[in-house]
Structures are given as C-alpha cells and as structure tokens.
Amino acid sequence: MATPIDPGRALGELIDALPGLFECFEPDQPGMHRTPTIDYGILLEGELWLELDDGQEKLLRAGDVIIQNATRHAWRNRSQAVAKAAFFMVGCSTT
C-alpha cells in the first residue's frame, strides 16, 4: 500500500485483479470491511495492526498467521516501514 508512482493505474489494476472487493469497504469507517470469504493470511515483513469489529486491536509481526471467517476488520500500518503480507481468500456463505 506504499504510495505508487501512478495512483490511478495502481487502483485500476487492483479493481481488475480483485473485482467486487472495493464495494466491501465502508465509506464512513475508512479501512473497515467485510468480505464473504475465509481469509488465510501470513505477515511476511514488517508489522500490521488488525482492528476488529468490537474495537480490539491485535499487533501482527512477520511470521504471524491470521485466519478470519467473514469478519469485519481493518488493517493498519502504524509504522514507517513497509509491511508485506500474503492472503488466500476462499469464498464462503455469510448467511
């Protein structure tokens, strides 16, 4: 999520690669979103804060793994360092 050289192009590539994702974000709560997926994530580099629906915040560092089941959440990088993560998202029913 570092500042890209061409923000418009970067946004276009994300929209093309992840159709429907941006519609899951809440305009009145920046960064908060819920996707109809089971997410498996591993933090590869740096650190990220995971903000949960109930206000809890969890610090994740390189090597930490997170599994979420269609939960409402946001990711925050509160440092000046780059954070890299890999996510595998599997569609699920939220009903």
N, C-alpha and C positions, 0 to 999 in steps of 0.2 A: 504494500500500500504506500510505498515511497512515492514522492512527487515524480510523476512521469514527465518525460520531455514533451509529449503531446497528450495532454489530458483527454481531449476529445477522442483521439484514436484509442487510447487505453480503455476508456469507457465503452466505446463501440466493440472492442474485442471482448471485454467482459460480458456485455449483453449478448453477443453472438455465442460465446462459449457456455454461458450459463442462463439459457432462456428461462424467464419466469422468476429468477432469483430476486431481482430488484423490487418486484411487486410485493415481496415478503417483508420488506423493511418498513418500519413505522415512521412516517414523516414527522410526527410530533415527539418522538423519542429517538434521536439520532443514534444509529447503530443497532438499535433493538430490532430483532427479527425472529420469526419462527418459520421453519421450513417443514414440509411434510416428509421428513427424512430421518433416518437413523444416521447420525454422523459419527465417524471414527476419525479422530484427529491425533496427530503427534506433532509436538513442537520440536522443530529441527534446530533452531538457532534463536538466541535472544530470550525474551520473556514477554508474555502477554497476560493481561488480566481478563478473566471470564466473569462477566457480570450476569447474574441470574435474575429470573423473573421476580423473586422475592427480595431482591436487593443484596443478596450475598455476593461477595466477590472472592474469586479464587485466583491466586497467582500460579501461573504455569511457567516452568522453565524448560530449557532444552532437554529432551528425553521424556518429558511428561506426556501421558496419553489421556485423552478425554473421549468419552462415549456419551452421546446425547440422543434422546428419543423424542424428536419433535418439540424440544423445549424452547421457550422464549429466552433469548440471550443476546449479549453483545460482546464483542472483542475490543479490548482497549490496549494499545501500546503506549504506556506512560513513560517510556524511556526515549532517549535519542538514538538508541541502537536499532538496527534492523532486526525484525523478528520474522522468521520463516517457519511455516507450518505446512503439513500435508494433510488433506482431508479426503475421506472417502464417504460419499453420501449415497445412501440406499433409500429409494422411495418407500414410504410406508403410509398406512391409513391412520389418520388422526381422529377418527370417529370411534 
